[in-house]
Amino acid sequence: MCDSKVNRCECVNKTFEQLKQYENFEAAQAATHCGTECEGCIPYIKLMFASGENEFDIDDPRLNAYE
């Protein structure tokens, strides 16, 4: 595992904790445009909604299910 942690959408400068206020990924994306720039955070945001966690290892093996 890597020591790097992912806890935000850098493109729109929103933490996963802030995005949790929305019902699901689609609602968060519609309201904030998260995941629409580089798209690298999309699997992390989807995992956040599925798991309830706010921070992930950059190479979290669960991400494969959300790519």
C-alpha positions as CSV (number, residue, x, y, z in Angstrom):
1,M,0.0,0.0,0.0
2,C,1.1,3.6,-0.7
3,D,1.1,6.3,2.0
4,S,-0.7,8.8,-0.2
5,K,-4.3,9.5,0.7
6,V,-7.1,10.8,-1.5
7,N,-9.8,12.8,0.3
8,R,-11.0,15.4,-2.3
9,C,-11.8,16.3,-5.8
10,E,-8.9,18.6,-6.6
11,C,-10.6,20.0,-9.7
12,V,-13.5,21.6,-7.8
13,N,-11.6,21.8,-4.4
14,K,-14.3,19.8,-2.6
15,T,-13.5,17.2,0.1
16,F,-15.3,13.9,0.1
17,E,-16.8,15.0,3.4
18,Q,-18.4,18.0,1.6
19,L,-19.7,15.8,-1.2
20,K,-21.4,13.4,1.3
21,Q,-24.2,15.9,1.7
22,Y,-25.5,14.8,-1.6
23,E,-27.6,11.7,-2.1
24,N,-25.3,10.0,-4.5
25,F,-22.5,10.5,-7.1
26,E,-24.8,11.8,-9.8
27,A,-26.4,14.4,-7.5
28,A,-22.9,15.5,-6.2
29,Q,-21.7,15.8,-9.8
30,A,-24.7,17.8,-10.9
31,A,-24.4,20.2,-8.0
32,T,-20.6,20.7,-7.9
33,H,-19.2,19.4,-11.2
34,C,-16.9,17.0,-9.3
35,G,-15.2,14.5,-11.5
36,T,-15.8,16.5,-14.7
37,E,-12.3,17.9,-15.2
38,C,-9.6,15.3,-14.8
39,E,-12.1,12.5,-13.9
40,G,-9.4,10.8,-11.7
41,C,-11.5,11.2,-8.6
42,I,-14.6,9.5,-9.9
43,P,-13.8,6.0,-8.6
44,Y,-12.9,7.5,-5.2
45,I,-16.2,9.5,-5.0
46,K,-18.2,6.4,-6.0
47,L,-16.4,4.3,-3.4
48,M,-17.0,7.1,-0.8
49,F,-20.8,6.9,-1.4
50,A,-20.6,3.1,-1.3
51,S,-18.5,2.8,1.8
52,G,-19.2,6.0,3.8
53,E,-15.4,6.6,4.2
54,N,-13.8,10.0,3.5
55,E,-10.2,9.1,2.8
56,F,-8.6,6.3,0.7
57,D,-5.2,5.0,-0.1
58,I,-4.3,6.1,-3.6
59,D,-4.1,2.4,-4.7
60,D,-7.1,1.1,-2.7
61,P,-8.0,-2.3,-4.3
62,R,-11.7,-1.6,-4.0
63,L,-11.4,1.1,-6.7
64,N,-11.5,-1.5,-9.5
65,A,-15.2,-2.0,-8.9
66,Y,-15.8,1.7,-9.6
67,E,-13.8,2.4,-12.7
